[in-house]
Amino acid sequence: MSQVQLTHEQLKAYEGRPTGTAGVGKDLVNEPMIRHWCEAVGDANPAYRGPDAIAPPAMLQAWTMGGLSGHTDRSGAYGELSALLDGAGYTSIVATDCEQEYLRPLRPGDRITFDAVIESVSERKTTKLGTGHFITTRMDIRANGEPAGTHRFRVLKYAPAVRDPKTAERTRAQARTQARTQGQAQGQAQGQGQGQARTQAPQQSDVADQKPQAAQQPRARRPRPVVNRDNAGFWEGVAGHRLLIQRCTECRTLRFPWLPGCNGCGSAEWDTVEANGAGTVFSYVVMHHPSFPAFAAPEHVGDAPGPYAVGLIELAEGVRIVSNVVGVPADKVRIGMPVRLVFLRVDEELELPVFRAEEGGEG
């Protein structure tokens, strides 16, 4: 999408417009949230516990957040500005930084209120990510009616920089070629284990055919992955039974999941390397409830959801990916378990990379 030059007056008209007025924090400042914060960041400062505890100053914004249900008292000014920039071609967004000023300590029992405003919209700027405008919002925060601090949050709304045409075309051509030619070879290399994984769905259908009542219900379908311009190459690789990892062509850093730029050096140039398929379980959870039939463990009969394991897999190349661990009962998955990449067809349209426990690796 081509960029449209917005006038200085168009953007400056949004400065000073409120994005939230007389907002109220959903919870009083409280000890459990302070404790959870300190445990998450590893902060053992004794000032944050005990009868005279204060909240960590960096929690200032946390007390204003709306949670999953959000806030209902926000104005449309920020949405209008975002829509204007979207229409001008600045469709991407990245948070760049925040600034906080602390005026008084927050203590358990304080009631937090706040107002927010669009403080500034920059002139057009060019960065490594692309060209766009910086938007700064300012939130003035009060505790029991007294000024407690100020939180400024800045984002860049931008049009991504055009990658070098030769590099972009080479990456696209590589992905197309791999998708056409690698499927059969990859299946043979992974042997019988992958073959079993890829045939699970038909086996489940065979079992369901023996139960007329179950066959009357359509099989639950997994949500479709969101494919966009930043990760399309990854899903093209999956279609060819290849797990592709991005590699920065400037500093050679590997990254996963796929991103438009390197978080090491900031370069937008990259190529890919193929994971060899070996990995270990770095961490995992076993899902018991709520039950989602679409995520039924492949070894289960029919659509019985049952427990299933979701693992954070550390690949041999050093990056990590979240996926299912299959091939063993969920309660047998263990940290450090060796696993091997396989591709599991979950329905007639969707195939996903999952990880099968290596023989002898059960906990």
C-alpha positions as CSV (number, residue, x, y, z in Angstrom):
1,M,0.0,0.0,0.0
2,S,1.4,3.4,-1.0
3,Q,1.9,6.1,1.7
4,V,-0.2,9.3,1.7
5,Q,1.5,12.4,3.0
6,L,-0.5,13.7,5.9
7,T,-0.4,17.4,6.7
8,H,1.1,18.7,9.9
9,E,-2.2,20.3,10.8
10,Q,-4.1,17.0,10.3
11,L,-1.9,15.3,12.9
12,K,-1.5,18.2,15.3
13,A,-5.2,18.5,15.6
14,Y,-5.2,15.3,17.7
15,E,-2.7,16.7,20.3
16,G,-4.4,17.5,23.6
17,R,-7.5,15.3,22.8
18,P,-8.4,13.0,25.7
19,T,-8.3,9.2,25.3
20,G,-9.6,8.6,28.8
21,T,-11.3,10.8,31.4
22,A,-11.9,10.1,35.1
23,G,-10.7,6.5,34.7
24,V,-10.8,4.4,37.9
25,G,-8.5,1.5,38.6
26,K,-10.3,-1.8,38.8
27,D,-8.6,-2.7,42.1
28,L,-7.2,-0.8,45.0
29,V,-3.5,-1.0,45.4
30,N,-3.1,-4.4,47.1
31,E,-0.5,-6.8,48.5
32,P,-1.3,-9.8,46.3
33,M,-0.6,-7.9,43.1
34,I,2.5,-6.4,44.6
35,R,3.7,-9.9,45.6
36,H,3.0,-11.4,42.2
37,W,4.8,-8.5,40.5
38,C,7.9,-8.9,42.7
39,E,8.0,-12.7,42.2
40,A,7.7,-12.3,38.4
41,V,10.6,-9.8,38.1
42,G,12.7,-11.2,41.0
43,D,12.6,-8.1,43.1
44,A,13.2,-8.9,46.8
45,N,13.3,-5.4,48.1
46,P,12.0,-5.5,51.7
47,A,10.2,-2.1,51.1
48,Y,7.6,-4.0,49.1
49,R,6.4,-6.3,51.9
50,G,5.4,-6.0,55.5
51,P,3.0,-3.7,57.4
52,D,4.5,-0.6,55.9
53,A,4.9,-1.9,52.4
54,I,4.7,0.3,49.3
55,A,4.1,-0.8,45.7
56,P,7.1,-0.9,43.4
57,P,7.1,2.4,41.6
58,A,7.4,0.7,38.2
59,M,3.9,-0.8,38.8
60,L,2.4,2.7,38.3
61,Q,0.7,1.7,35.0
62,A,-0.4,-1.7,36.3
63,W,-3.0,-0.1,38.6
64,T,-4.7,1.6,35.6
65,M,-5.0,-1.4,33.3
66,G,-8.4,-2.7,32.3
67,G,-7.7,-6.4,32.1
68,L,-9.4,-8.7,29.6
69,S,-12.7,-6.8,30.0
70,G,-11.0,-3.5,29.3
71,H,-12.3,0.0,30.2
72,T,-15.6,1.4,29.1
73,D,-14.7,5.1,29.7
74,R,-12.2,5.6,26.8
75,S,-12.8,8.2,24.1
76,G,-12.5,7.5,20.4
77,A,-9.7,10.0,19.7
78,Y,-6.9,7.5,19.7
79,G,-9.0,5.2,17.4
80,E,-9.7,8.0,15.0
81,L,-6.0,8.9,14.8
82,S,-5.0,5.2,14.3
83,A,-7.6,4.9,11.5
84,L,-6.3,8.1,9.8
85,L,-2.7,6.7,9.8
86,D,-3.9,3.3,8.6
87,G,-5.7,4.9,5.7
88,A,-2.5,6.8,4.8
89,G,-0.5,3.5,4.6
90,Y,1.0,3.5,8.1
91,T,-0.6,0.2,9.0
92,S,2.1,-1.3,11.3
93,I,2.7,-0.4,14.9
94,V,5.4,-1.0,17.5
95,A,5.8,0.2,21.0
96,T,9.1,2.2,21.3
97,D,9.4,3.3,25.0
98,C,7.7,4.7,28.0
99,E,8.6,7.3,30.7
100,Q,7.4,7.4,34.2
101,E,7.6,10.2,36.9
102,Y,6.8,9.3,40.5
103,L,5.3,11.9,42.8
104,R,4.4,9.8,45.8
105,P,4.6,6.2,46.9
106,L,1.5,4.0,46.4
107,R,0.4,1.9,49.3
108,P,-2.1,-0.9,49.8
109,G,-5.6,0.5,50.0
110,D,-5.0,3.5,47.7
111,R,-7.7,4.1,45.1
112,I,-6.2,4.9,41.7
113,T,-7.9,7.4,39.2
114,F,-6.4,8.7,36.0
115,D,-6.8,10.9,32.9
116,A,-5.1,10.2,29.6
117,V,-4.4,12.4,26.6
118,I,-2.7,12.4,23.2
119,E,0.3,14.5,24.1
120,S,2.1,14.7,20.8
121,V,2.2,13.3,17.2
122,S,5.6,13.6,15.5
123,E,6.4,14.8,12.0
124,R,7.1,12.0,9.5
125,K,10.2,10.1,10.6
126,T,12.3,7.4,8.9
127,T,13.6,4.5,10.9
128,K,15.1,1.1,10.2
129,L,11.6,-0.4,10.5
130,G,10.1,2.0,8.1
131,T,8.6,5.5,7.8
132,G,5.9,6.8,10.1
133,H,4.8,8.9,13.0
134,F,5.5,8.6,16.7
135,I,2.4,9.0,19.0
136,T,2.9,9.8,22.6
137,T,0.1,9.5,25.1
138,R,0.3,10.9,28.7
139,M,-1.5,9.4,31.6
140,D,-1.8,11.5,34.8
141,I,-2.4,9.2,37.8
142,R,-3.8,10.1,41.2
143,A,-4.0,8.1,44.4
144,N,-6.9,9.0,46.7
145,G,-7.3,12.2,44.7
146,E,-3.6,13.3,45.1
147,P,-1.2,13.4,42.1
148,A,0.8,10.1,42.2
149,G,2.7,10.0,38.9
150,T,2.8,10.4,35.2
151,H,3.1,7.7,32.6
152,R,4.1,8.5,29.0
153,F,3.8,5.7,26.4
154,R,5.1,6.1,22.8
155,V,4.4,4.0,19.7
156,L,5.5,4.2,16.1
157,K,2.8,3.9,13.5
158,Y,4.7,3.1,10.3
159,A,4.8,1.7,6.8
160,P,7.4,-1.1,6.8
161,A,10.5,-0.4,4.9
162,V,10.7,-2.2,1.5
163,R,13.2,-5.1,1.7
164,D,15.9,-5.4,-0.9
165,P,14.0,-6.9,-3.9
166,K,16.7,-9.5,-4.6
167,T,16.7,-10.7,-1.0
168,A,12.9,-10.8,-0.9
169,E,12.5,-12.6,-4.2
170,R,15.2,-15.1,-3.2
171,T,13.4,-15.9,0.0
172,R,10.0,-16.3,-1.7
173,A,11.5,-18.5,-4.5
174,Q,13.2,-20.6,-1.9
175,A,10.0,-21.2,0.0
176,R,8.0,-22.0,-3.1
177,T,10.7,-24.5,-4.3
178,Q,10.9,-26.1,-0.8
179,A,7.1,-26.5,-0.6
180,R,7.0,-28.3,-3.9
181,T,10.0,-30.6,-3.5
182,Q,10.6,-31.3,0.2
183,G,7.3,-32.9,1.4
184,Q,8.1,-36.5,0.3
185,A,11.7,-36.4,1.2
186,Q,10.9,-35.0,4.7
187,G,8.3,-37.7,5.3
188,Q,10.8,-40.5,4.3
189,A,13.5,-39.0,6.6
190,Q,11.2,-38.9,9.6
191,G,10.2,-42.5,9.1
192,Q,7.4,-44.4,10.6
193,G,6.9,-42.0,13.5
194,Q,5.7,-39.2,11.3
195,G,3.7,-41.5,9.2
196,Q,1.7,-42.5,12.3
197,A,1.2,-38.9,13.2
198,R,-0.1,-38.0,9.7
199,T,-2.6,-40.8,9.6
200,Q,-4.1,-40.2,13.1
201,A,-7.1,-38.3,11.7
202,P,-8.2,-41.1,9.3
203,Q,-7.9,-43.6,12.1
204,Q,-10.1,-41.5,14.3
205,S,-12.7,-41.3,11.5
206,D,-12.6,-45.0,11.2
207,V,-13.4,-45.4,14.9
208,A,-16.1,-42.7,14.7
209,D,-17.8,-44.6,11.8
210,Q,-18.5,-47.5,14.1
211,K,-20.5,-45.1,16.4
212,P,-23.5,-43.6,14.5
213,Q,-24.3,-41.1,17.2
214,A,-20.8,-39.7,17.2
215,A,-20.7,-39.6,13.4
216,Q,-23.7,-37.3,13.4
217,Q,-21.7,-34.5,15.0
218,P,-19.2,-32.6,12.8
219,R,-15.6,-32.9,14.1
220,A,-14.5,-29.8,16.0
221,R,-12.0,-27.8,14.0
222,R,-8.9,-26.0,15.4
223,P,-8.7,-22.2,15.0
224,R,-6.9,-21.2,11.8
225,P,-3.5,-19.7,12.3
226,V,-3.2,-16.0,11.5
227,V,-1.1,-15.8,8.3
228,N,0.2,-12.3,7.4
229,R,3.1,-10.7,5.5
230,D,5.4,-11.2,8.5
231,N,5.0,-14.9,8.9
232,A,3.8,-16.2,5.5
233,G,7.2,-17.7,4.8
234,F,6.9,-19.8,7.9
235,W,3.6,-21.3,6.9
236,E,4.9,-21.9,3.4
237,G,7.7,-23.9,5.0
238,V,5.2,-25.9,7.1
239,A,3.3,-26.7,3.9
240,G,6.5,-28.3,2.6
241,H,7.2,-30.1,5.9
242,R,10.0,-27.8,6.8
243,L,10.3,-25.8,10.0
244,L,12.0,-22.5,9.0
245,I,13.8,-20.2,11.4
246,Q,14.6,-16.6,10.6
247,R,18.2,-15.5,10.6
248,C,19.4,-11.9,10.5
249,T,21.7,-11.4,7.6
250,E,23.5,-8.6,9.4
251,C,24.4,-10.2,12.8
252,R,23.5,-13.8,12.0
253,T,21.2,-14.0,15.0
254,L,18.4,-16.7,14.8
255,R,14.9,-15.7,15.9
256,F,11.6,-17.4,16.4
257,P,8.7,-16.6,16.2
258,W,9.1,-14.7,13.0
259,L,9.4,-10.9,13.3
260,P,9.8,-8.1,10.7
261,G,13.1,-7.0,12.2
262,C,16.0,-8.3,14.2
263,N,15.7,-7.6,18.0
264,G,19.5,-7.8,18.2
265,C,20.7,-5.3,15.8
266,G,17.5,-3.9,14.3
267,S,18.2,-5.0,10.7
268,A,15.1,-5.7,8.6
269,E,17.2,-8.1,6.3
270,W,16.9,-11.8,6.9
271,D,17.0,-15.3,5.4
272,T,16.0,-18.7,6.8
273,V,17.6,-21.9,8.1
274,E,15.8,-25.2,8.4
275,A,15.5,-26.7,11.8
276,N,16.9,-30.2,11.9
277,G,13.9,-31.4,13.9
278,A,15.6,-32.3,17.2
279,G,14.6,-30.7,20.4
280,T,14.0,-31.0,24.1
281,V,11.1,-30.0,26.3
282,F,12.2,-26.8,28.0
283,S,8.8,-26.4,29.9
284,Y,5.3,-27.6,29.5
285,V,1.7,-27.5,30.8
286,V,-1.0,-30.3,30.7
287,M,-4.4,-28.9,29.7
288,H,-7.2,-30.6,31.6
289,H,-10.0,-27.9,31.8
290,P,-11.7,-26.4,30.1
291,S,-11.9,-29.1,27.5
292,F,-11.6,-28.2,23.8
293,P,-12.6,-31.1,21.5
294,A,-10.7,-29.4,18.6
295,F,-7.5,-30.0,20.6
296,A,-8.2,-33.7,21.3
297,A,-5.0,-35.6,21.9
298,P,-4.3,-37.6,18.7
299,E,-4.1,-40.9,20.6
300,H,-7.6,-40.5,22.0
301,V,-10.5,-42.3,20.5
302,G,-12.9,-40.2,18.5
303,D,-13.1,-36.6,19.7
304,A,-12.7,-37.2,23.4
305,P,-10.7,-34.1,24.4
306,G,-8.9,-35.5,27.5
307,P,-5.7,-33.9,28.8
308,Y,-3.1,-32.9,26.3
309,A,0.4,-31.5,26.7
310,V,1.5,-28.1,25.4
311,G,5.3,-27.7,25.4
312,L,7.9,-25.0,25.1
313,I,10.4,-26.8,22.9
314,E,14.0,-25.8,22.7
315,L,15.2,-26.7,19.2
316,A,18.8,-27.9,18.6
317,E,19.4,-24.5,16.9
318,G,18.8,-22.7,20.2
319,V,15.4,-21.0,19.6
320,R,12.1,-22.1,21.2
321,I,8.7,-22.9,19.9
322,V,5.3,-23.6,21.5
323,S,3.6,-26.7,20.2
324,N,1.9,-30.0,21.3
325,V,3.9,-32.9,22.6
326,V,2.5,-36.2,21.2
327,G,3.4,-39.9,21.3
328,V,3.2,-40.3,25.1
329,P,0.4,-39.8,27.6
330,A,0.3,-36.2,28.8
331,D,1.3,-37.2,32.3
332,K,4.5,-38.7,31.0
333,V,5.9,-35.5,29.5
334,R,8.9,-34.2,31.4
335,I,11.3,-31.3,31.3
336,G,14.4,-32.3,29.3
337,M,12.6,-35.0,27.4
338,P,14.0,-35.4,23.8
339,V,11.5,-34.9,21.1
340,R,11.4,-35.0,17.3
341,L,9.5,-32.7,14.9
342,V,6.6,-34.3,13.0
343,F,3.8,-32.8,11.0
344,L,0.3,-33.6,12.1
345,R,-2.7,-33.3,9.9
346,V,-5.5,-32.1,12.1
347,D,-8.2,-31.8,9.4
348,E,-8.5,-31.8,5.7
349,E,-7.1,-28.2,5.4
350,L,-4.6,-27.8,8.3
351,E,-1.3,-29.5,9.1
352,L,0.8,-28.3,12.0
353,P,4.3,-28.9,13.4
354,V,4.2,-30.9,16.6
355,F,6.8,-32.8,18.6
356,R,6.8,-36.5,19.2
357,A,8.6,-37.9,22.2
358,E,11.7,-39.9,21.3
359,E,11.7,-43.6,22.1
360,G,12.8,-44.2,25.7
361,G,12.4,-40.5,26.6
362,E,9.2,-41.0,28.7
363,G,9.2,-39.7,32.2
